[in-house]
Amino acid sequence: MSTKEIIEKRVKSLTISIKREKAILQELESDRATIQRIREWEETGVALASDSHYTSYEEWKSSLQKQIKRGESSLENLKTKKAELEAFQFYLDKIGA
């Protein structure tokens, strides 16, 4: 496989990865909104549903905070992928791909 073919393959992979950004942002927004709702329920004394997957609001918030950290990390990784994509596109443009 030539260098050009390897880079073209990587460009496709990066493009697919970058398309996930909108979904990641939506998930972060949803998780943050859920944490806010949980805080409101705690303040007003709403009991955790008996059929909840979590044993407490704290456990639920902790799980969401971990998801938020993963999402934020994914966004940081996407910044690198965007820079790589730009560099690869520049290279391909220069060699006349």
C-alpha positions as CSV (number, residue, x, y, z in Angstrom):
1,M,0.0,0.0,0.0
2,S,1.4,3.4,-1.0
3,T,1.7,6.4,1.3
4,K,-1.1,8.1,-0.5
5,E,-3.4,5.1,-0.1
6,I,-2.6,4.9,3.6
7,I,-3.3,8.6,4.1
8,E,-6.6,8.4,2.1
9,K,-7.7,5.5,4.3
10,R,-6.8,7.5,7.4
11,V,-8.7,10.5,6.0
12,K,-11.9,8.4,5.7
13,S,-11.5,7.1,9.2
14,L,-10.9,10.6,10.6
15,T,-13.9,12.0,8.8
16,I,-16.2,9.3,10.3
17,S,-14.8,10.0,13.8
18,I,-15.3,13.7,13.4
19,K,-19.0,13.2,12.4
20,R,-19.6,11.9,16.0
21,E,-19.0,15.4,17.4
22,K,-22.7,16.5,17.3
23,A,-23.8,13.3,19.1
24,I,-21.1,13.8,21.8
25,L,-22.2,17.4,22.3
26,Q,-25.9,16.4,22.6
27,E,-25.0,13.6,25.0
28,L,-23.0,16.1,27.2
29,E,-26.0,18.5,27.2
30,S,-28.3,15.7,28.2
31,D,-26.1,14.5,31.0
32,R,-25.7,18.0,32.4
33,A,-29.4,18.6,32.2
34,T,-30.0,15.3,34.0
35,I,-27.6,16.2,36.8
36,Q,-29.5,19.5,37.2
37,R,-32.8,17.7,37.4
38,I,-31.4,15.3,40.0
39,R,-30.3,18.2,42.1
40,E,-33.8,19.7,41.9
41,W,-35.3,16.4,42.9
42,E,-32.9,16.1,45.9
43,E,-33.7,19.7,47.0
44,T,-37.5,19.0,46.8
45,G,-37.2,15.6,48.5
46,V,-38.4,13.5,45.6
47,A,-37.6,9.9,46.3
48,L,-35.5,7.9,43.9
49,A,-37.8,5.5,41.9
50,S,-37.8,2.0,43.2
51,D,-37.1,0.6,39.8
52,S,-34.0,2.8,39.3
53,H,-30.8,1.3,38.1
54,Y,-29.1,3.3,40.8
55,T,-29.2,2.9,44.6
56,S,-29.0,6.7,45.2
57,Y,-29.0,10.1,43.6
58,E,-25.3,10.4,44.4
59,E,-24.5,7.2,42.5
60,W,-26.5,8.4,39.6
61,K,-24.7,11.8,39.5
62,S,-21.4,10.1,39.9
63,S,-22.1,7.9,36.9
64,L,-23.2,11.0,34.8
65,Q,-20.1,12.9,35.8
66,K,-17.9,10.1,34.6
67,Q,-19.8,10.1,31.3
68,I,-19.3,13.8,31.1
69,K,-15.6,13.5,31.6
70,R,-15.4,10.8,28.9
71,G,-17.4,13.0,26.5
72,E,-15.2,16.0,27.2
73,S,-12.1,13.8,26.6
74,S,-13.7,12.7,23.3
75,L,-14.1,16.3,22.3
76,E,-10.5,17.0,23.0
77,N,-9.5,14.0,20.9
78,L,-11.6,15.2,18.1
79,K,-9.6,18.5,18.1
80,T,-6.5,16.5,17.4
81,K,-8.3,14.4,14.7
82,K,-9.5,17.6,13.0
83,A,-5.9,18.9,12.9
84,E,-4.7,15.6,11.5
85,L,-7.4,15.6,8.9
86,E,-6.4,19.2,7.9
87,A,-2.8,18.2,7.6
88,F,-3.6,15.1,5.5
89,Q,-5.9,17.0,3.2
90,F,-3.1,19.6,2.7
91,Y,-0.7,16.8,1.9
92,L,-3.1,15.1,-0.6
93,D,-3.8,18.5,-2.2
94,K,-0.1,19.1,-2.7
95,I,0.6,15.7,-4.3
96,G,-2.5,16.1,-6.5
97,A,-4.8,13.4,-5.1
